[in-house]
Amino acid sequence: MAKKITSNTSRKNNQKSNFRKRLSKLSNWERVGGILAIGLFFFALYLLISLISFLLSGGADQSQLSLTAREILTNPNLKIENVGGKWGASMADWFINRGIGLASFGVVYLLFIMAVKLGRIHKVSLSRNFGYGIFLIIWSSVALGYFMAPLYEQSYLYPGGAYGFFISQWFNSVIGNVGTFFLLMATMLICIIIAFENAWPVMRKWMSRAKKQPATDTTLSDEEIFNAPQAPVINEKDNSFAKVVKEDDEVEVVYADDNNKGEIELEREPEVNNISPDKKHGDKKDDGTNDPELEVEKRVEDDVVASIQQDVLEDYDPTLDLSRYEFPPLDLLKEWSTGNPQVTNEELIANKNRIVETLKNYNIEIVKIKATSGPTITLYEIVPAPGIRISKIKNLEDDIALSLAALGIRIIAPIPGKGTVGIEVPNRKPEIVSMRSIIASRTFQESEFELPIALGKTISNETYAVDLTKMPHILVAGATGQGKSVGLNAIITSLLYKKHPSQLKFVFVDPKKVELNLYSVIEKHFLAKMPGEDDPIITDVQKVKNTLSSLNMEMDERYDLLKKAHTRNIKEYNQKFISRRLNPEKGFRYLPYIVVIIDEFADLIMTAGKEIELPIARIAQLARAVGIHMIIATQRPSINIITGVIKANFPARIAFRVASMVDSRTILDSPGANQLIGKGDMLVSTGSNLTRVQCAFVDTPEVESIVHFIGEQPGYPTAFLLPEYIDGNSDEPGAVDLKNRDDLFDEAAKLVVMNQTGSTSAIQRKFSIGYNRAGRIMDQLEAAGIVGPNEGSKARQVLLQDEYSLEQLLNNL
């Protein structure tokens, strides 16, 4: 019997767990959007059919629709002609007759638009469609109520609905029928001008054409004719002729038509084209015959469009390769705390009294004191009395710590931007800041950062999130066990929750081989590595040097692409590529961000020294604009590890608790990190200001759940491949055997001579080969005397100037 009860209990538990799994799947926004889209689509279709059926059979249902909704829905003997049934007939009558009239079809359109938007079926502008849609619905209802007011007494159908009829009648009573008509026309024209860019130029041109229509049989005044600086022009519709008579210095034009009798006197114009040859020579007088009529053909000008209409291609979507990729759900993270501060009023008051009493013992009066409670630290801001020196309070740091019996007292004298002195006191019961609360916060979810990283919560209990692209590189230091590895996991986790695999790649360097090994599961989604490497997590020092050199090559290639695209940074470049203004056939490609994370930097420096430091410094100096960012972590922030070159190129610093003040000054250029309480308590420096933050806690099982959720989804065929790097020590052209030339040697030689550019990357892109093979071909070209020696980052000099010289050299080979 006991076994049966146990089996029933386990079955119920399994059913509950399955139900919770289904609910967690439904929490995905894309699934919820699909469900809402389907529901809205079929509801809009049902409403459309009901409205159309009401127009055809609504008259037969009027007697039934006059009943109450309860009587209509509960009476089984009631017959309704509407195809949508009782509910459809009632809804159509409510929308059309009692609502907004025929404009109700606009509501159906808006419902379809919402379904398309929620289901992500097609890219539509919800704000634009709703803005113009709601305006047209209201305008149509009022216009139909105004123009079709007589139908309200003769038909069962109210074209503008009750609202449209009421509003139009109200306008009639206020501004009259003419004013209402003008208001409707003006609002419609204004809407058309706002909606279409070339609407107003077309209207203006149409009005100008109407204004310039020539009036027939119009007699000009003498003043207008006198001021005209042209010869008289004959009206095309007049069949009469004009004769021009020369008399001394005046020209007399006599019209043969009786309606145009009179003489017009003008100043003599020698350039007039309709003067007869007799007058031009001056030796003959006019014999009285009429000159031939001058026909002036009106010049025709083609219409000019307001704007050039071009066929715009749909924007490129870099996420299409993994269009079914699902972001990790929030349920994979645990809620480690209740979210309520644990500091009681009794503790706050007791600490305040001890601080005031200690300062009074040294004759320091306080005007005001204020407490701000955070998850692990409480900040007491004090305003000293006038005449008190700030340095005197700063020197009492140990005395205040003694009176409070607390570890990690830190005095900020003064607080930047405030006229107060800050005393940071650890809470007796510190609160754990869970990563789930940080990821779910509005600050992080609604951030528009390119690379948002959420670190934790500040003293004022606010979520601390920053943009890595603005930092742009981070130096992390802290003693063993103080939360440095958890901080790195928090940075990586926040990026995984925000970025698609097509937008972000990681390069992990882990000399300890165990800290970052968890992330090898997402190799085909988020990781980058060199071609031919088996392990996506780099642990060998020699491979670290090659990878850093490869990253330098990737950086140079990206700068070449930015130069060809005439852009200054990766954001502008990717915007151009997405809008299809860069042709992939010309070598352009979408550039994902690359974040390089190096753990235990001290071990690399002790092993490789300058071979590691110099490529890191070059990346830190130049790679920001092309989207390559570095995060370096070390547990030994000494001056021989964090050198001046490294510090100068890493302006953003994160310091967990360190052993001594010297280490704090090394990492932060100021003391303070030695006074932290550990367990994720850290100081973040982004320039001149220091911010105390409690790091968000993400446990190893949570990281495993996240990476396995991503790794189980379809990924790319391989990891993101960095350029192949050839060790410069083996590139000696004297060791090249020209008898075993590469199959592409001749074609590569022609390419180099024709373009007069000796570039290994150009050969690699042209023939779609690896960097190692392209480098060997370049060495053979150098050994053959076609190009000059290597000059660092510059292209090699081409020694042959034409193809004829090249042909002779190839024949000799």
C-alpha positions in Angstrom: 0.0 0.0 0.0 2.8 2.3 0.8 4.5 1.7 -2.6 1.2 2.6 -4.3 0.9 5.8 -2.5 4.6 6.6 -3.3 4.1 5.9 -7.0 1.0 8.1 -7.1 2.9 10.9 -5.4 5.8 10.7 -7.8 3.4 10.6 -10.8 1.7 13.8 -9.5 5.1 15.4 -9.0 6.1 14.5 -12.6 2.9 16.0 -13.9 3.5 19.2 -12.0 7.1 19.4 -13.3 5.9 18.8 -16.9 3.2 21.5 -16.4 5.9 23.9 -15.2 8.1 23.1 -18.1 5.2 23.9 -20.5 4.6 27.2 -18.7 8.3 28.1 -19.0 8.2 27.4 -22.7 5.1 29.7 -23.0 7.1 32.4 -21.2 9.2 32.9 -24.3 8.0 36.1 -25.9 8.2 34.7 -29.5 5.8 31.9 -28.6 3.4 34.3 -26.8 3.5 36.6 -29.7 2.6 33.8 -32.1 -0.3 32.8 -29.9 -1.6 36.3 -29.7 -1.1 36.8 -33.4 -3.2 33.8 -34.3 -6.0 34.8 -31.9 -6.1 38.4 -33.2 -6.1 37.2 -36.8 -9.1 34.9 -36.5 -11.0 37.4 -34.4 -10.4 40.1 -37.0 -11.5 37.7 -39.7 -14.7 36.9 -37.8 -15.4 40.6 -37.2 -14.9 41.3 -40.9 -17.4 38.6 -42.0 -19.9 39.8 -39.4 -19.6 43.4 -40.6 -20.1 42.4 -44.2 -23.0 40.2 -43.4 -24.6 43.1 -41.4 -24.5 45.3 -44.5 -26.4 42.6 -46.4 -28.8 41.2 -43.9 -28.8 43.8 -41.1 -32.3 45.1 -42.0 -33.8 41.7 -41.2 -32.2 41.5 -37.8 -33.1 45.0 -36.6 -36.2 43.8 -34.6 -34.1 41.2 -32.8 -31.1 43.5 -32.2 -33.4 46.0 -30.4 -33.5 43.5 -27.5 -30.9 43.5 -24.7 -27.7 41.6 -25.1 -28.8 39.1 -22.5 -32.1 38.4 -24.2 -30.3 38.0 -27.6 -27.7 35.6 -26.3 -30.0 33.5 -24.0 -33.1 33.1 -26.3 -32.7 29.9 -28.3 -35.7 30.7 -30.6 -34.3 33.9 -31.8 -33.4 33.7 -35.5 -30.5 35.9 -36.8 -29.6 36.2 -40.5 -26.1 37.4 -39.9 -23.4 34.8 -40.8 -21.6 35.5 -37.6 -24.6 34.5 -35.5 -26.0 36.3 -32.5 -22.7 37.4 -31.3 -21.5 38.6 -34.7 -24.8 40.4 -35.3 -24.7 42.2 -31.9 -21.0 43.1 -32.4 -21.6 44.4 -35.9 -24.6 46.5 -34.8 -22.6 47.9 -31.9 -19.6 48.8 -34.2 -21.6 50.2 -37.1 -24.9 51.7 -35.9 -24.1 52.4 -32.3 -20.4 53.1 -32.8 -18.4 54.6 -35.7 -20.3 53.4 -38.7 -18.6 52.1 -41.9 -15.3 53.2 -40.4 -15.4 50.0 -38.3 -13.6 48.3 -41.2 -10.6 50.3 -40.2 -10.7 48.6 -36.8 -10.4 45.2 -38.7 -7.3 46.6 -40.5 -5.7 47.6 -37.3 -6.3 44.2 -35.8 -4.6 42.5 -38.8 -1.7 44.9 -38.4 -1.3 43.9 -34.7 -1.4 40.2 -35.6 1.3 40.7 -38.2 3.5 42.7 -35.7 3.0 40.2 -32.8 3.7 37.2 -35.0 6.8 38.9 -36.6 5.4 37.8 -39.9 6.5 41.0 -41.7 8.2 44.2 -40.6 5.5 46.9 -40.2 5.5 50.2 -38.3 2.9 49.9 -35.6 3.0 53.5 -34.6 2.6 54.8 -38.2 -0.2 52.4 -39.0 -2.1 53.1 -35.8 -1.6 56.9 -36.0 -3.0 57.3 -39.5 -5.5 54.4 -39.0 -7.1 56.0 -35.9 -7.2 59.4 -37.6 -8.9 58.0 -40.8 -11.4 56.0 -38.6 -12.4 59.1 -36.7 -12.4 61.3 -39.8 -14.5 58.8 -41.9 -17.1 58.4 -39.1 -17.6 62.2 -38.8 -17.5 62.7 -42.6 -20.1 60.0 -43.2 -22.2 61.4 -40.4 -22.1 64.8 -42.0 -22.6 63.9 -45.6 -25.2 61.1 -45.1 -27.2 62.6 -42.3 -30.6 62.2 -44.2 -30.1 58.4 -44.3 -30.3 58.2 -40.5 -34.1 58.6 -40.7 -34.7 56.5 -43.9 -32.5 53.4 -43.4 -31.6 50.9 -40.8 -27.9 51.5 -41.6 -26.1 54.5 -40.0 -23.1 55.1 -42.3 -21.2 57.3 -39.8 -22.6 55.5 -36.7 -24.1 57.2 -33.7 -20.8 58.9 -32.7 -20.1 60.2 -36.2 -23.7 61.7 -36.5 -23.5 63.2 -33.0 -20.1 64.8 -33.6 -21.0 66.2 -37.0 -24.2 67.7 -35.7 -22.3 69.3 -32.8 -19.9 70.9 -35.3 -22.9 72.1 -37.3 -24.3 73.8 -34.3 -20.9 75.4 -33.4 -19.4 76.4 -36.8 -22.2 75.8 -39.2 -22.5 73.5 -42.2 -20.0 75.4 -44.2 -17.5 75.5 -41.4 -17.9 71.8 -40.8 -17.3 71.1 -44.5 -14.1 73.3 -44.5 -12.9 71.6 -41.3 -13.3 68.1 -42.9 -11.5 69.1 -46.1 -8.7 70.9 -44.2 -8.0 68.0 -41.9 -7.9 65.5 -44.7 -5.5 67.6 -46.8 -3.2 68.2 -43.8 -3.2 64.4 -43.1 -2.3 63.7 -46.8 0.6 66.3 -46.6 1.9 64.7 -43.4 1.6 61.1 -44.8 3.2 61.7 -48.2 6.4 63.7 -48.7 5.6 64.9 -52.3 1.9 65.7 -51.6 2.3 69.4 -50.9 4.6 70.1 -53.9 2.0 68.4 -56.2 -0.8 70.4 -54.7 1.2 73.6 -55.0 2.1 72.9 -58.6 -1.5 72.1 -59.4 -2.6 75.4 -57.9 0.1 77.4 -59.7 -1.0 75.9 -63.0 -4.6 76.8 -62.3 -3.5 80.3 -61.5 -1.4 80.7 -64.7 -4.2 79.8 -67.2 -4.2 82.6 -69.8 -7.4 84.6 -70.0 -8.9 85.1 -73.5 -10.0 88.5 -75.0 -8.3 90.4 -72.3 -7.4 94.0 -73.2 -4.2 95.3 -71.6 -3.9 98.7 -70.2 -1.7 101.3 -71.8 0.6 101.3 -68.8 1.1 97.5 -69.0 1.8 97.6 -72.7 4.2 100.5 -72.3 6.3 98.7 -69.7 6.7 95.6 -71.8 10.2 95.3 -73.1 9.3 93.0 -76.1 8.0 93.5 -79.5 4.2 93.1 -79.8 3.1 89.5 -80.0 0.1 88.5 -82.0 -2.7 86.6 -80.3 -2.8 83.1 -81.7 -6.6 83.1 -81.8 -6.7 86.3 -83.8 -6.9 85.9 -87.5 -5.8 89.5 -88.3 -2.4 90.6 -89.4 -0.2 93.5 -88.2 1.8 95.9 -90.2 4.8 97.7 -88.9 5.5 101.2 -90.3 8.8 103.0 -89.8 8.6 106.6 -89.2 11.8 108.3 -88.1 12.8 106.9 -84.7 9.4 105.4 -83.8 7.7 102.2 -84.6 4.0 102.3 -85.3 2.0 99.0 -85.1 -1.3 99.2 -86.7 -3.8 96.3 -86.2 -6.1 95.4 -89.1 -8.8 94.2 -86.7 -11.4 96.8 -85.9 -11.6 95.6 -82.3 -8.0 96.5 -81.8 -7.8 99.9 -83.4 -5.3 102.3 -82.0 -1.6 103.1 -82.2 1.1 101.9 -79.8 4.3 103.8 -79.5 7.4 102.0 -78.3 11.1 102.8 -78.3 12.9 101.5 -81.3 14.4 98.0 -80.9 16.9 97.1 -83.6 16.9 93.4 -82.6 13.2 92.8 -83.2 12.9 89.7 -85.4 9.6 90.6 -87.1 10.8 93.7 -88.9 10.7 93.3 -92.6 13.8 93.3 -94.8 12.9 96.7 -96.3 13.1 98.3 -92.9 16.3 96.6 -92.1 18.1 98.0 -95.2 16.4 101.4 -94.8 16.3 102.1 -98.6 12.7 101.1 -99.2 9.4 102.2 -97.6 6.6 99.9 -96.7 4.3 99.4 -99.6 1.3 98.8 -97.4 1.2 95.0 -97.7 0.9 93.0 -94.5 3.9 91.1 -93.1 3.4 87.3 -92.6 2.0 86.5 -89.1 4.6 85.5 -86.5 3.7 82.3 -84.8 5.3 81.8 -81.4 5.2 78.2 -80.2 4.8 77.8 -76.5 7.7 76.2 -74.8 6.8 72.9 -73.1 8.5 72.0 -69.9 8.4 68.5 -68.5 7.1 67.9 -65.0 9.6 67.7 -62.2 9.0 65.2 -59.5 9.4 66.2 -55.8 11.6 63.2 -54.9 13.2 60.3 -56.7 11.5 57.0 -56.2 13.8 54.1 -56.0 13.2 50.4 -55.5 14.5 49.9 -51.9 15.5 46.4 -51.0 14.5 45.0 -47.7 17.2 45.4 -45.1 19.7 42.6 -44.5 19.0 40.7 -41.3 22.2 39.1 -39.9 20.1 36.9 -37.6 18.5 35.0 -40.5 21.1 32.2 -40.4 19.9 31.3 -36.9 16.4 32.7 -37.2 15.0 30.2 -34.8 17.5 31.0 -32.1 15.9 31.4 -28.7 17.4 33.7 -26.0 17.9 32.0 -22.6 14.8 32.2 -20.5 14.8 33.9 -17.1 14.0 30.6 -15.3 17.5 29.4 -15.8 18.7 31.8 -13.1 17.9 31.4 -9.5 16.4 34.0 -7.2 18.9 34.1 -4.3 17.3 36.8 -2.3 13.9 38.3 -1.5 14.9 41.7 -2.9 14.1 43.4 0.5 17.0 45.2 2.3 18.0 43.5 5.5 19.1 46.7 7.4 16.7 47.5 10.2 15.9 50.9 11.6 17.5 49.9 14.9 20.8 49.2 13.2 20.6 52.5 11.2 19.9 54.5 14.4 22.6 52.7 16.4 25.3 53.3 13.7 24.2 57.0 13.4 24.6 57.5 17.2 28.0 55.9 17.2 29.2 58.0 14.3 27.9 61.2 15.9 29.4 60.3 19.3 32.8 59.5 17.9 33.0 62.8 16.0 31.9 64.7 19.1 34.8 63.2 21.0 37.1 65.0 18.6 35.0 68.3 18.7 33.5 67.8 15.3 29.9 69.0 15.1 27.5 67.6 12.5 24.7 69.7 11.0 22.9 66.9 9.1 23.2 63.1 8.6 21.5 60.9 6.0 21.6 57.1 5.5 21.2 55.3 2.1 20.9 51.5 2.5 22.2 49.1 -0.2 22.4 45.4 -0.4 25.7 45.1 1.5 26.7 48.6 2.4 25.0 51.6 4.0 26.2 55.1 3.1 26.0 57.7 5.8 26.3 61.2 4.4 27.2 63.9 7.0 27.3 67.7 6.7 29.9 69.0 9.1 29.4 72.4 10.8 31.1 75.4 9.3 34.7 75.7 10.0 35.4 71.9 10.3 38.3 70.7 8.2 37.5 67.7 6.0 40.9 66.2 6.4 40.2 66.0 10.2 37.2 63.7 9.5 39.3 61.6 7.0 41.9 60.9 9.7 39.3 59.4 12.0 38.6 56.4 9.7 40.1 53.9 12.1 38.4 55.4 15.1 35.0 55.2 13.5 35.6 51.6 12.5 36.5 50.8 16.1 33.4 52.4 17.5 31.2 50.6 14.9 33.1 47.3 15.3 32.8 46.9 11.5 35.2 45.7 8.8 35.8 47.8 5.7 34.9 51.3 6.8 35.5 53.7 3.9 35.3 57.5 4.2 34.8 59.6 1.0 35.7 63.2 1.8 34.0 64.8 0.0 31.6 62.9 -2.1 32.1 64.1 -5.8 29.3 66.4 -6.8 27.9 66.8 -3.3 28.7 69.0 -0.4 28.8 66.0 2.0 31.2 63.6 3.5 30.4 59.9 3.0 31.0 57.1 5.4 30.4 53.6 4.0 29.5 51.0 6.7 29.0 47.3 5.9 25.6 45.8 6.9 25.5 43.2 9.6 23.4 40.9 7.3 24.5 41.5 3.8 22.1 40.6 1.0 22.9 38.5 -2.0 22.3 40.3 -5.3 21.1 37.6 -7.7 21.8 37.7 -11.4 18.2 37.1 -12.1 17.1 40.3 -10.5 19.7 42.2 -12.5 18.7 40.7 -15.9 15.0 41.1 -15.2 15.4 44.8 -14.2 13.9 47.5 -16.3 17.3 49.3 -16.5 18.9 46.4 -18.2 16.0 45.2 -20.3 15.2 48.6 -21.7 18.8 49.7 -22.3 19.8 50.7 -25.8 23.5 49.9 -25.3 25.4 48.1 -28.1 27.1 45.7 -25.6 25.2 46.0 -22.3 26.9 44.5 -19.3 25.1 44.3 -15.9 27.5 44.2 -12.9 25.3 44.4 -9.9 23.7 47.0 -7.6 25.0 50.3 -6.2 24.8 51.5 -2.6 21.4 53.1 -3.5 20.2 49.7 -4.6 20.1 50.7 -8.3 21.0 48.3 -11.1 24.5 49.2 -12.4 24.7 48.5 -16.1 27.2 50.0 -18.6 28.0 49.8 -22.3 31.2 48.0 -23.0 31.7 49.9 -26.3 31.9 53.1 -24.4 34.5 51.8 -21.8 35.9 50.3 -24.2 38.3 47.8 -22.4 38.2 46.6 -18.8 40.9 45.7 -16.4 39.7 43.5 -13.5 41.8 42.8 -10.4 41.1 41.2 -7.1 42.7 38.7 -4.6 41.8 35.1 -4.7 38.3 34.3 -3.5 37.0 37.8 -3.6 34.6 37.4 -6.5 36.7 38.0 -9.6 35.6 34.9 -11.5 31.9 35.5 -10.5 32.3 39.0 -11.9 33.5 37.6 -15.3 30.6 35.2 -15.4 28.2 38.1 -14.7 29.6 40.0 -17.6 29.4 37.1 -20.0 25.9 36.1 -18.8 24.5 39.6 -19.3 25.9 39.6 -22.9 24.4 36.2 -23.7 21.0 37.4 -22.5 21.1 40.4 -24.8 22.9 39.6 -28.0 22.2 37.2 -30.9 25.1 34.8 -32.0 25.4 36.7 -35.2 26.1 40.0 -33.4 28.7 38.9 -30.8 31.7 36.5 -30.6 33.9 35.7 -27.7 37.6 34.8 -27.5 38.4 33.0 -24.2 41.9 32.8 -22.9 42.2 30.7 -19.7 45.7 29.6 -18.6 44.1 27.9 -15.5 42.1 25.7 -18.0 39.1 25.4 -15.6 37.5 28.8 -15.1 36.1 29.4 -18.7 35.9 25.8 -19.8 32.1 25.8 -19.3 31.6 28.0 -22.3 33.1 25.5 -24.8 29.5 24.2 -25.3 28.6 27.3 -27.2 31.5 27.1 -29.6 29.3 27.1 -32.7 27.2 30.0 -31.5 29.3 32.6 -29.8 33.0 31.6 -29.9 35.8 32.6 -32.2 39.1 30.8 -32.8 41.9 30.3 -35.3 41.4 27.8 -38.2 42.6 24.3 -37.4 42.3 24.7 -33.6 40.4 21.9 -31.8 39.9 23.5 -28.4 37.8 26.8 -28.6 39.2 27.8 -25.1 42.8 28.9 -25.5 45.0 27.6 -22.7 48.5 27.2 -24.3 50.8 30.3 -24.1 52.1 29.8 -27.7 48.5 29.6 -29.0 47.7 32.8 -27.0 50.4 34.7 -28.9 49.2 33.4 -32.2 45.6 34.3 -31.4 46.5 37.8 -30.3 48.4 38.2 -33.6 45.4 36.9 -35.5 43.2 39.4 -33.7 45.6 42.1 -34.9 45.2 40.9 -38.4 41.4 40.8 -38.0 41.6 44.4 -36.7 43.6 45.5 -39.8 41.2 43.8 -42.2 38.3 45.5 -40.5 39.9 48.9 -40.8 40.4 48.2 -44.5 36.7 47.5 -44.8 35.8 50.7 -42.9 38.1 52.7 -45.2 36.5 51.2 -48.4 33.0 51.8 -46.9 33.9 55.4 -45.9 32.8 54.9 -42.3 34.4 55.7 -39.1 33.3 52.9 -36.8 31.7 49.5 -36.8 28.2 50.9 -36.0 28.1 53.1 -39.1 29.6 50.2 -41.2 27.0 47.6 -40.1 24.2 50.1 -40.6 25.4 50.6 -44.2 25.7 46.9 -44.7 22.3 46.1 -43.2 20.7 48.8 -45.5 22.4 47.0 -48.4 24.6 49.9 -49.4 27.7 47.7 -49.3 28.1 44.9 -51.9 29.3 41.6 -50.5 30.8 40.7 -53.9 33.3 43.5 -53.3 34.6 41.9 -50.1 32.2 43.5 -47.6 30.8 41.4 -44.8 28.8 41.9 -41.6 31.1 42.5 -38.7 30.1 41.0 -35.3 31.5 42.4 -32.1 34.4 40.5 -30.6 35.0 40.4 -26.9 38.3 39.0 -25.7 38.4 37.8 -22.1 41.7 36.9 -20.6 41.8 35.3 -17.2 45.0 35.1 -15.1 46.8 37.7 -17.0 49.7 37.6 -14.6 50.6 34.0 -15.6 50.8 35.1 -19.3 53.0 38.1 -18.6 55.4 36.0 -16.5 55.6 33.4 -19.2 55.6 35.4 -22.4 56.3 39.0 -21.3 56.5 41.5 -24.2 55.2 38.9 -26.7 51.9 39.1 -25.0 51.9 42.7 -23.8 52.6 44.4 -27.2 49.8 42.8 -29.2 47.4 43.4 -26.3 48.5 47.1 -26.2 48.0 47.5 -30.0 44.5 46.0 -29.8 43.6 48.2 -26.8 44.8 51.3 -28.7 43.1 50.8 -32.0 40.5 48.1 -31.9 37.7 50.1 -30.3 36.4 51.5 -33.6 36.2 48.1 -35.3 34.3 46.4 -32.5 37.0 44.4 -30.7 37.0 44.8 -26.9 39.2 43.3 -24.2 38.5 42.3 -20.6 41.7 41.3 -18.7 41.6 39.8 -15.2 44.4 39.2 -12.7 44.8 38.4 -9.1 48.2 40.1 -8.8 47.8 43.8 -9.6 51.5 44.6 -9.2 53.4 47.2 -11.3 55.4 44.4 -13.1 52.1 42.8 -14.2 49.9 45.9 -14.9 52.5 48.0 -16.6 52.1 51.6 -17.7 51.3 50.5 -21.3 48.5 48.3 -20.1 47.1 50.9 -17.7 47.2 53.7 -20.3 45.0 51.7 -22.7 42.5 50.3 -20.1 40.7 53.4 -18.7 37.9 51.3 -17.1 38.9 49.3 -14.0 37.1 47.0 -11.7 38.7 46.3 -8.3 37.6 43.6 -5.9 39.2 43.4 -2.5 43.0 43.4 -2.7 45.6 42.7 -0.1 47.3 46.1 0.3 46.9 49.8 -0.5 49.7 49.6 -3.0 47.7 47.1 -5.1 44.7 49.4 -4.8 46.7 52.3 -6.1 48.1 50.1 -8.9 44.7 49.2 -10.2 42.6 52.3 -9.3 45.3 55.0 -8.9 43.7 55.6 -5.4 43.2 53.7 -2.2 40.0 52.0 -1.3 40.1 48.5 -2.8 42.0 47.3 0.3 39.0 48.4 2.5 36.3 46.3 0.7 34.6 43.5 2.5 35.0 40.8 -0.2 32.3 38.5 -1.5 31.6 40.5 -4.6 32.1 44.0 -3.1 33.9 46.0 -5.7 34.9 49.5 -6.9 34.3 50.4 -10.5 36.3 53.2 -12.1 35.2 54.6 -15.4 37.4 57.7 -15.4 37.6 60.1 -12.4 34.7 58.7 -10.4 34.6 55.5 -8.3 31.4 53.6 -7.8 30.9 51.0 -5.1 28.9 48.1 -6.5 27.9 44.7 -5.1 28.5 42.2 -7.9 25.6 40.1 -9.0 26.0 36.4 -8.0 25.7 33.8 -10.7 26.5 30.2 -9.6 28.2 27.6 -11.7 25.1 25.4 -12.2 23.3 28.5 -13.5 26.0 29.1 -16.1 25.9 25.4 -17.1 22.1 25.7 -17.6 22.5 28.8 -19.8 25.3 27.4 -22.0 23.5 24.0 -22.4 20.3 25.8 -23.4 22.2 27.6 -26.1 24.3 24.7 -27.1 21.3 22.4 -27.7 20.0 24.8 -30.4 21.1 24.6 -34.0 24.3 26.7 -34.5 26.7 27.6 -37.2 28.8 24.9 -39.0 31.9 26.0 -37.2 33.0 28.6 -34.8 33.8 32.1 -36.0 37.2 31.8 -37.8 39.8 34.4 -37.2 42.5 35.0 -39.9 45.3 32.4 -40.1 48.5 33.6 -38.5 52.0 32.6 -39.8 54.9 32.8 -37.4 57.2 35.5 -38.7 60.3 33.5 -37.7 59.7 30.9 -40.5 59.1 33.4 -43.3 62.5 33.4 -44.8 62.4 33.7 -48.6 65.7 32.1 -49.0 64.2 28.7 -47.9 61.5 28.9 -50.6 61.8 26.2 -53.4 60.6 27.8 -56.6 60.5 24.4 -58.3 57.5 23.5 -56.1 55.5 26.6 -56.8 51.8 26.8 -55.8 49.2 26.0 -58.5 47.9 29.6 -58.1 51.4 31.2 -58.4 51.0 32.4 -62.0 47.5 33.8 -61.4 48.6 35.5 -58.1 51.6 37.0 -59.9 49.3 38.5 -62.6 47.0 39.8 -59.9 49.8 41.5 -58.1 51.4 43.1 -61.2 48.0 44.3 -62.6 47.0 45.9 -59.3 50.5 47.0 -58.4 49.8 46.0 -54.8 51.5 43.1 -53.0 49.0 42.2 -50.3 48.6 38.7 -48.8 45.0 39.5 -47.7 44.1 40.5 -51.3 45.4 37.1 -52.6 43.4 35.4 -49.8 40.2 37.1 -50.7 40.6 36.9 -54.5 41.2 33.1 -54.6 39.2 32.2 -51.5 42.1 30.4 -49.8 43.5 30.3 -46.3 46.0 32.9 -44.9 48.8 30.3 -44.6 48.6 29.4 -48.3 48.3 33.0 -49.3 51.4 33.7 -47.2 53.4 30.9 -48.9 52.4 32.3 -52.3 53.6 35.7 -51.3 57.0 34.2 -50.1 57.4 32.5 -53.5 56.6 35.8 -55.3 59.3 37.5 -53.2 61.8 34.7 -54.0 61.0 35.1 -57.7 61.7 38.8 -57.6 58.1 39.9 -58.3 57.5 41.7 -54.9 59.8 43.2 -52.4 60.4 42.1 -48.8 57.9 42.4 -46.0 57.5 45.9 -44.6 55.3 45.2 -41.6 51.6 46.3 -42.0 52.3 48.0 -45.4 51.7 46.3 -48.7 54.8 44.9 -50.4 56.4 46.8 -53.2 55.8 45.4 -56.7 59.1 45.1 -58.6 57.6 44.5 -62.1 55.8 47.3 -63.8 54.0 45.5 -66.7 52.7 42.1 -67.8 55.4 41.7 -70.5 58.1 41.7 -67.9 56.1 39.2 -65.9 55.7 36.9 -68.9 59.5 36.9 -69.5 60.2 36.1 -65.8 57.7 33.3 -65.8 59.1 31.8 -68.9 62.6 31.9 -67.4 61.3 30.1 -64.2 
